[in-house]
Amino acid sequence: MRQRIHFVVDPQGWCCMGLIIFVWLYNTIFIPKVILFPHYQEGNISVVAVLCYYFCSLFCIASLFRASVADPGKLPENPKIPITEREYWELCNKCNMMRPKRSHHCSRCGHCVRRMDHHCPWINNCVGEDNHWLFLQLCFYTQILSSYTLILDFCHYYYFLPLKKENWDLFVFRHELALLRISAFMGLIILGGISRLFYTQLMGIFTDTTSIEKMSNCCEDISRPRKPWQQTFSEVFGTHWKILWFIPFRQRQPLRVPYHFANHV
């Protein structure tokens, strides 16, 4: 299944996403320049530590771009509704279009999204059925990259041997303390915010509810059968292979979900 490109024209979202890209560029450029490469050259760390940092950085930016341009599950103007599933569709009172239950109308994007979780300005896109897995990967790798950066900042001052400072005349070394303090400050802010968001997303998948459903208190149907967590995660990521849940460089194949399992809204 080829993933469709989805681009939202929203200046506020562009500013939020630009801020995230700035933080990523800042740490990807200055952390290796100030910490990783100098300590590697002096034998304080191995090449594995350098490669792991760049792999985390690559996976983080890849999931960010893919989540921002991936179609979250936008419904077509004239959807073809199978006869056997018509009872599971409803009319949207905002755009007057038929949509599957558990869909939601995004006022910022101006259309309905299948199993919409929320609209995220940090990716300038909705988080829905088709890109929720990429958003989860973004949260996961952002936490890893932020934690890795904070550990390197700490070790640079309190654990690693002092550098010889052969290139003290360079800008990054003359302003090393200020650059790393900025990096540590951004890392703490992002790690705190993303960790809380990631925990909320995981709890939503475990309980098979979206953020919108939680806020609207529409998920109190105690008669609805509960699915095992492996099933709910497989539906989000589009595969039963758990190793593929961590790889953003692939295409998601939606799994067919029986409607009697659905949490109808």
WOCOR-V452360 format. One record per helix or strand of 3 or more residues. SS is the DSSP state (alpha for helix, beta for strand). FROM is the first residue (numbers start at 1). LEN is the number of residues. If there is no record, write none. Layout:
ss: <SS SS>
from: <FROM FROM>
len: <LEN LEN>
This chain:
ss: <alpha alpha alpha beta beta beta beta beta beta alpha alpha alpha alpha alpha alpha alpha>
from: <11 47 83 89 98 104 111 118 125 132 171 176 211 229 242 259>
len: <31 23 6 3 3 3 3 3 3 27 4 31 6 9 5 3>
